[in-house]
């Protein structure tokens, strides 16, 4: 009997195994190239496999019948398909995966002013997608950049919270901001160009570190930030993103598109931000964060015309009413000396466009125009400024054998007028002499393909300024492919910047110090070299590790540095009688795993120095080390994603008011960290998110504003030379000064929001 049962069991099992099926296949991309190390899973079971380097896979001992196959690989959209397996037979299939926008081989435009694969361009470009910024949602792009390695949003005033973007330790005026590849040419672009663009309409943000004046002209000295908005063809019909915090901040982003006939597509975005809850948690009787009422309207047209060409034009209107100051300040005190407040009314509109000419040659006309009107009071000091900047550029894109040419002519006209010494007549300070300058230029660029592994890019630009004469900005770039996923790039380039001081330095406007401009400020010039390595390494679990490493060196002539130290009562501006150097190393490491875990961490180690008359000093508000991180993990069964983001900065020198100032002359190590939970129901475009910002509740010291109790210096004694005389009530000889600022003053807060899109 036992033998009979054994035989029956053996026959039964043999029959079961005999009915099992085998699945084999190959996984490729849309170009027919193999997708290495993709993950193949049978949903509802523990069976699966991993493709080899050639995209080949095999899974045996599968139960016959219908199965649901899930195929995933980093950089590609996940693909699911239903298959019918026949008992005892081998089923072979070919699977094509579609690349994601976040893949390594994506298209970029910023480095060479033309669409090119990120793998192919000789200029290293960093790309940040909306998913990256959603890990730490913010009401504007300016704040969102706090998690980009080597990029730091810097607040320049404790009261008005005006800021700029530092790239590798260089101040905001050295960064050019682009919108859809078109320059928002303005010294205020890193302040207002990065505010008010609805995050829901952003396709990606491209960052280039280092000079690019050979293509973009003045201001492209320290780097470029290019905000790419979504194409009306790809944008959702309607998108909504609403976020609020327990500080009573409210941010609303709305986006929608419309079609007019078959050749016209439009995209509209609205951003609204409101914060009207004065808080003073450090007890200095000043608002910790400025109160704001901000509205921004964005509208983009895409018109298809003859020859399959396009005319894209976009407009934006920005309005902001922002103030900070003593807690009981109201607009009734604006401009007076009873209560101190810094009140800024800003009206700004921009027009940007690109017209592809209906010719057989690839000719394109790009243009931009912005009008900026600022009505401000810093205590009782008024600052009224108007700025109009027009820009036009005609480019010719021509491909020849082994040569990819781009040439163009450009012109920039600047009108600027304000009520400060910057535009005052030398004979009569009550009469203004507005800046009214034209900056024409020509440029040419040739990207030469030496062989399959090597490319060289040569570029040259010549600009002519009516005050400063001709300005030459050449550059050269070299790219070498070790293999498909490992690339080395060497870039050497030059940059220049024609200075407009008062649109950039709000520390000069607080009224706390007298401003002195010692001479006619000459254009700043720089030469930069950087060596970049970018690699991608696959892991056994079908994830990858991405590495991006850069060593950089920049040498400045005519560097303009505000001098806070010579006289505590003055800010002195002049071209440096010497030179400045910015050098360092930067690394980004990106871990992506098929189990849903994603880690991105970056660090920058840099040394910025000023050399004058044999003396080496370090610029204020410049850190030696900065680090950023972003960790994301998705619990698939719960439809829940956890994000943990943060940054870390080393000490930086601060503008103290002389040797007697009791405040530290350097900042401490400091870090802002955030956590977020996002719930995304299946088969729905709705997302609910919430979390905590500034988890460690880091805030600068409560005495960051010197003598906040006497903002108009009514109790300060001065001698005949204008110097402060120490008294019993003022033993350290200080005056009111809000420029001692290095980090946001906003403490821990909770936030909650929702996103929804209709495709």
MARMI-354947 format. One line per 10 residues: number of its first residue (from 0); their letters; for each residue x, y, z of C-alpha. Coordinates in steps of 0.1 Angstrom, whole numbers. Example, Ala and Ser with C-alpha at 12.3 -4.5 7.8 and 13.67 -1.06 7.14 Angstrom:
# residues 2
0	as	123 -45 78  137 -11 71
# end
This chain:
# residues 759
0	xxxxxxxxxx	0 0 0  28 24 9  45 17 -24  13 24 -43  8 57 -25  44 67 -33  39 58 -70  7 78 -72  22 108 -55  52 107 -78
10	xxxxxxxxxx	30 105 -109  9 133 -97  38 156 -90  54 146 -123  22 155 -141  21 189 -123  57 198 -132  51 185 -167  24 212 -171  46 241 -159
20	xxxxxxxxxx	55 268 -184  86 289 -192  87 326 -201  116 341 -219  121 375 -235  141 406 -242  136 441 -229  145 471 -251  140 508 -252  122 527 -280
30	xxxxxxxxxx	154 528 -300  157 490 -299  186 492 -275  188 466 -247  176 477 -212  201 461 -188  191 446 -154  154 453 -156  132 436 -130  104 412 -141
40	xxxxxxxxxx	78 402 -115  47 379 -117  21 399 -98  4 379 -70  33 356 -66  69 355 -54  83 345 -88  104 368 -110  137 374 -126  162 400 -136
50	xxxxxxxxxx	173 407 -171  210 404 -179  232 431 -195  217 424 -229  181 427 -216  175 389 -218  155 371 -191  140 337 -184  115 325 -157  108 287 -155
60	xxxxxxxxxx	83 266 -135  54 290 -141  19 278 -136  0 276 -168  -28 301 -174  -32 338 -173  -5 359 -155  1 396 -149  36 406 -157  52 438 -142
70	xxxxxxxxxx	85 451 -158  104 480 -143  138 496 -147  152 528 -133  147 556 -158  117 540 -175  80 539 -170  68 507 -154  50 484 -178  23 458 -170
80	xxxxxxxxxx	9 433 -194  -14 402 -193  -1 369 -208  -16 335 -214  9 307 -207  3 273 -223  11 242 -202  44 226 -210  54 253 -235  79 282 -236
90	xxxxxxxxxx	65 316 -243  89 342 -258  81 379 -258  97 413 -266  90 442 -243  96 479 -251  100 503 -222  94 541 -225  120 564 -208  110 586 -180
100	xxxxxxxxxx	117 624 -180  140 617 -151  162 592 -170  199 599 -174  196 602 -212  171 632 -212  171 662 -234  186 695 -220  189 729 -236  207 751 -212
110	xxxxxxxxxx	243 742 -217  245 748 -254  213 768 -261  199 739 -282  181 706 -275  206 678 -270  208 646 -250  222 650 -216  246 622 -224  259 639 -255
120	xxxxxxxxxx	264 675 -244  299 685 -235  285 709 -209  274 692 -176  238 701 -168  220 691 -136  183 683 -140  156 685 -113  121 673 -120  88 682 -103
130	xxxxxxxxxx	90 650 -83  122 661 -67  106 694 -56  75 677 -44  95 659 -17  97 693 1  68 714 -12  74 752 -12  54 782 -23  80 792 -49
140	xxxxxxxxxx	111 779 -68  134 802 -48  128 782 -16  126 749 -35  163 752 -45  174 748 -9  178 710 -15  199 714 -46  236 706 -38  258 737 -42
150	xxxxxxxxxx	228 760 -45  217 781 -14  188 806 -11  204 834 9  183 858 29  199 892 29  177 910 54  162 900 88  133 924 83  122 924 47
160	xxxxxxxxxx	135 888 39  148 897 5  171 871 -8  191 858 -37  206 825 -50  241 815 -42  257 790 -65  290 776 -52  292 805 -28  288 832 -54
170	xxxxxxxxxx	260 858 -48  227 860 -67  238 887 -92  262 861 -106  233 838 -116  212 842 -147  176 830 -146  160 816 -178  124 808 -184  119 782 -212
180	xxxxxxxxxx	154 790 -223  147 827 -226  166 850 -203  148 871 -177  177 895 -180  175 915 -148  196 919 -116  164 912 -98  158 879 -116  170 856 -88
190	xxxxxxxxxx	147 874 -64  115 878 -85  122 856 -114  120 825 -92  88 836 -74  52 832 -86  56 805 -112  31 778 -104  50 746 -95  23 725 -112
200	xxxxxxxxxx	34 740 -146  71 733 -142  84 704 -164  119 705 -150  146 729 -137  181 728 -153  211 741 -135  245 748 -150  273 758 -126  301 780 -139
210	xxxxxxxxxx	303 809 -165  283 808 -197  287 843 -209  299 831 -243  263 821 -250  242 842 -227  262 874 -221  262 895 -189  251 880 -156  259 844 -166
220	xxxxxxxxxx	290 844 -144  284 820 -116  258 798 -133  224 794 -150  190 783 -137  166 775 -165  129 769 -156  113 748 -183  75 750 -182  53 722 -195
230	xxxxxxxxxx	43 721 -232  6 728 -236  4 695 -255  16 675 -225  2 695 -196  -30 683 -178  -63 699 -187  -66 712 -151  -42 710 -121  -47 722 -86
240	xxxxxxxxxx	-22 723 -57  -32 739 -24  -10 740 7  -14 756 41  8 756 73  0 761 109  16 795 107  -15 803 86  4 805 53  -17 797 22
250	xxxxxxxxxx	-3 788 -12  -25 780 -42  -13 769 -77  -38 765 -105  -30 754 -141  -52 747 -171  -48 744 -208  -70 751 -238  -69 744 -275  -80 769 -302
260	xxxxxxxxxx	-85 750 -333  -58 725 -343  -28 748 -344  -30 768 -312  -25 755 -277  -26 777 -245  -14 771 -210  -24 793 -180  -11 793 -145  -21 812 -114
270	xxxxxxxxxx	-2 814 -82  -16 830 -50  3 833 -17  -10 849 15  5 852 49  -10 877 73  -2 863 108  26 883 126  47 861 148  76 870 171
280	xxxxxxxxxx	89 837 186  124 850 194  111 880 214  128 909 196  95 926 188  101 921 151  82 898 128  101 865 123  88 863 87  76 890 64
290	xxxxxxxxxx	39 892 58  30 888 21  2 891 -3  14 878 -37  -4 871 -70  13 859 -102  -5 852 -135  13 832 -163  0 826 -198  17 807 -226
300	xxxxxxxxxx	7 803 -263  21 777 -287  12 784 -323  20 760 -351  26 778 -384  40 771 -419  67 746 -424  58 728 -392  74 756 -372  63 771 -339
310	xxxxxxxxxx	58 805 -323  58 803 -285  51 834 -265  45 837 -228  36 866 -204  37 869 -167  24 895 -142  36 896 -107  23 917 -78  35 916 -42
320	xxxxxxxxxx	28 935 -11  54 925 15  63 940 49  83 931 80  91 951 111  79 959 146  49 938 156  25 967 159  35 983 126  7 991 102
330	xxxxxxxxxx	7 1008 68  -3 1040 86  34 1042 99  48 1036 64  78 1059 58  76 1074 93  98 1073 124  73 1062 150  73 1025 142  99 1007 121
340	xxxxxxxxxx	88 987 91  102 977 57  73 978 32  78 967 -4  52 971 -32  63 953 -64  47 953 -98  65 934 -125  55 920 -159  74 900 -184
350	xxxxxxxxxx	70 890 -220  91 862 -235  89 846 -269  105 823 -295  96 825 -332  109 798 -355  112 815 -389  94 797 -418  127 790 -437  145 759 -447
360	xxxxxxxxxx	174 769 -424  169 767 -387  165 803 -378  149 814 -345  142 848 -329  140 849 -292  130 879 -272  121 891 -237  110 923 -220  104 930 -184
370	xxxxxxxxxx	91 961 -166  98 963 -129  83 990 -106  92 990 -69  78 1013 -43  96 1007 -10  103 1022 24  130 1008 47  120 1026 79  119 1062 69
380	xxxxxxxxxx	143 1057 39  124 1056 6  135 1034 -23  117 1040 -56  130 1022 -86  119 1015 -122  137 991 -145  129 981 -181  151 956 -199  145 944 -235
390	xxxxxxxxxx	164 915 -250  164 901 -286  185 874 -302  185 858 -336  202 824 -339  211 801 -368  215 764 -361  234 745 -388  246 709 -388  274 699 -411
400	xxxxxxxxxx	295 667 -412  310 663 -377  301 699 -369  271 713 -351  271 751 -355  252 777 -336  256 814 -342  237 845 -334  234 882 -328  219 897 -297
410	xxxxxxxxxx	211 931 -282  201 941 -247  187 975 -237  186 986 -201  167 1015 -185  171 1020 -148  162 1048 -125  159 1052 -88  162 1078 -60  197 1066 -47
420	xxxxxxxxxx	232 1079 -53  235 1051 -80  217 1073 -105  223 1108 -90  240 1135 -110  275 1142 -100  267 1180 -100  234 1178 -82  223 1148 -62  187 1159 -64
430	xxxxxxxxxx	188 1153 -102  188 1117 -114  206 1104 -145  189 1071 -154  210 1043 -168  201 1040 -205  225 1015 -221  226 992 -251  247 960 -250  249 944 -285
440	xxxxxxxxxx	267 911 -291  276 884 -315  285 848 -308  294 815 -325  296 779 -312  309 748 -329  304 713 -314  328 690 -332  324 652 -331  359 637 -332
450	xxxxxxxxxx	347 601 -330  321 580 -311  337 588 -278  350 623 -281  335 658 -287  349 693 -285  328 725 -282  344 758 -291  326 791 -284  332 828 -286
460	xxxxxxxxxx	312 859 -279  319 896 -284  298 923 -266  302 960 -268  292 983 -239  290 1020 -245  309 1028 -212  332 998 -210  340 991 -247  344 956 -261
470	xxxxxxxxxx	342 925 -239  354 891 -252  342 858 -237  356 826 -252  351 790 -240  361 754 -248  346 721 -236  357 685 -241  337 653 -235  351 618 -234
480	xxxxxxxxxx	329 587 -231  346 560 -211  315 539 -221  278 546 -225  272 553 -189  305 569 -178  315 603 -191  342 628 -184  339 665 -192  363 694 -191
490	xxxxxxxxxx	351 729 -194  370 762 -195  351 794 -200  348 831 -192  321 853 -178  314 890 -173  288 911 -155  279 947 -160  269 960 -126  237 976 -114
500	xxxxxxxxxx	243 978 -77  210 988 -61  188 962 -78  209 936 -61  220 946 -26  191 952 -3  215 955 27  223 989 13  187 1000 16  179 993 53
510	xxxxxxxxxx	189 1028 63  211 1014 90  243 1023 72  255 1050 48  264 1038 13  296 1049 -3  306 1041 -39  343 1049 -42  346 1049 -80  330 1041 -113
520	xxxxxxxxxx	323 1004 -110  340 984 -138  325 951 -152  335 920 -133  352 894 -154  360 858 -146  377 827 -160  365 793 -149  376 757 -153  357 726 -141
530	xxxxxxxxxx	363 689 -145  332 667 -143  326 629 -141  291 614 -145  286 577 -141  258 552 -137  263 518 -121  236 491 -120  229 469 -90  218 433 -88
540	xxxxxxxxxx	183 443 -77  177 463 -108  185 497 -93  213 520 -100  238 542 -84  244 575 -101  275 596 -94  282 632 -105  315 646 -94  329 681 -102
550	xxxxxxxxxx	361 700 -94  358 738 -101  380 768 -101  370 804 -108  393 835 -110  377 870 -108  390 904 -118  373 936 -108  352 917 -82  328 940 -64
560	xxxxxxxxxx	326 932 -27  307 953 -1  330 963 27  311 961 61  342 961 83  362 993 76  335 1015 91  305 1000 111  283 1029 99  291 1025 62
570	xxxxxxxxxx	289 1000 33  317 1007 9  315 995 -27  345 994 -51  362 971 -75  386 948 -58  422 960 -62  434 925 -67  415 893 -75  391 868 -61
580	xxxxxxxxxx	391 830 -63  363 804 -59  374 768 -59  362 735 -46  348 700 -52  312 689 -55  296 654 -56  261 641 -60  253 604 -53  219 591 -64
590	xxxxxxxxxx	207 556 -52  176 542 -69  163 507 -60  135 487 -74  120 482 -39  109 519 -39  138 533 -19  154 564 -34  183 583 -19  200 615 -32
600	xxxxxxxxxx	228 631 -13  252 658 -23  281 677 -7  302 707 -18  335 717 -2  347 751 -14  371 779 -6  362 815 -16  389 841 -10  397 877 -18
610	xxxxxxxxxx	433 887 -24  441 924 -22  475 941 -14  489 908 -4  462 901 21  438 872 18  403 874 33  371 854 31  339 869 18  310 873 43
620	xxxxxxxxxx	282 848 42  301 821 24  302 786 38  332 762 34  309 731 33  273 724 24  254 692 22  220 682 10  200 649 11  166 635 0
630	xxxxxxxxxx	153 601 10  121 587 -4  104 553 2  70 541 -10  48 517 8  30 503 -22  3 484 -3  -6 515 16  -2 539 -13  20 560 10
640	xxxxxxxxxx	53 577 3  77 590 30  101 618 22  129 631 44  149 661 31  175 683 46  206 704 43  237 712 64  259 743 63  292 750 79
650	xxxxxxxxxx	300 783 97  303 815 77  316 849 86  289 875 95  288 913 93  292 924 129  293 960 139  330 963 148  352 946 174  330 956 203
660	xxxxxxxxxx	300 938 189  292 910 214  275 889 187  296 860 173  314 870 140  307 835 126  276 814 123  273 780 139  268 747 119  231 747 110
670	xxxxxxxxxx	206 725 93  170 726 81  153 692 79  118 682 68  96 652 67  65 645 45  39 618 40  20 616 7  -10 594 2  -18 586 -35
680	xxxxxxxxxx	-50 565 -39  -49 540 -67  -65 548 -100  -68 585 -90  -48 616 -97  -55 629 -62  -26 633 -37  -29 642 -1  4 653 16  14 667 49
690	xxxxxxxxxx	44 669 73  67 690 93  92 716 81  123 726 101  120 695 121  148 705 145  132 740 150  165 757 141  165 795 142  193 821 144
700	xxxxxxxxxx	200 838 177  174 862 190  199 891 189  204 888 151  189 924 148  212 947 166  194 971 190  160 961 177  144 981 205  158 1014 190
710	xxxxxxxxxx	154 1010 152  158 1047 144  189 1051 166  171 1077 188  191 1067 218  225 1064 201  251 1091 206  274 1101 177  305 1122 177  313 1149 152
720	xxxxxxxxxx	329 1124 128  297 1103 128  311 1075 149  291 1059 177  301 1069 212  296 1040 237  273 1050 266  257 1034 296  226 1025 275  248 1015 246
730	xxxxxxxxxx	280 1000 261  291 982 228  286 1012 206  260 996 183  234 1009 160  203 993 146  213 968 120  193 939 104  221 927 80  234 901 105
740	xxxxxxxxxx	215 872 88  225 838 74  195 815 78  157 816 77  141 828 110  110 806 106  109 778 131  92 744 131  57 743 114  33 717 101
750	xxxxxxxxx	19 717 66  -9 700 47  -19 701 11  -36 683 -18  -29 680 -55  -53 670 -82  -50 668 -120  -74 662 -148  -58 647 -178
# end
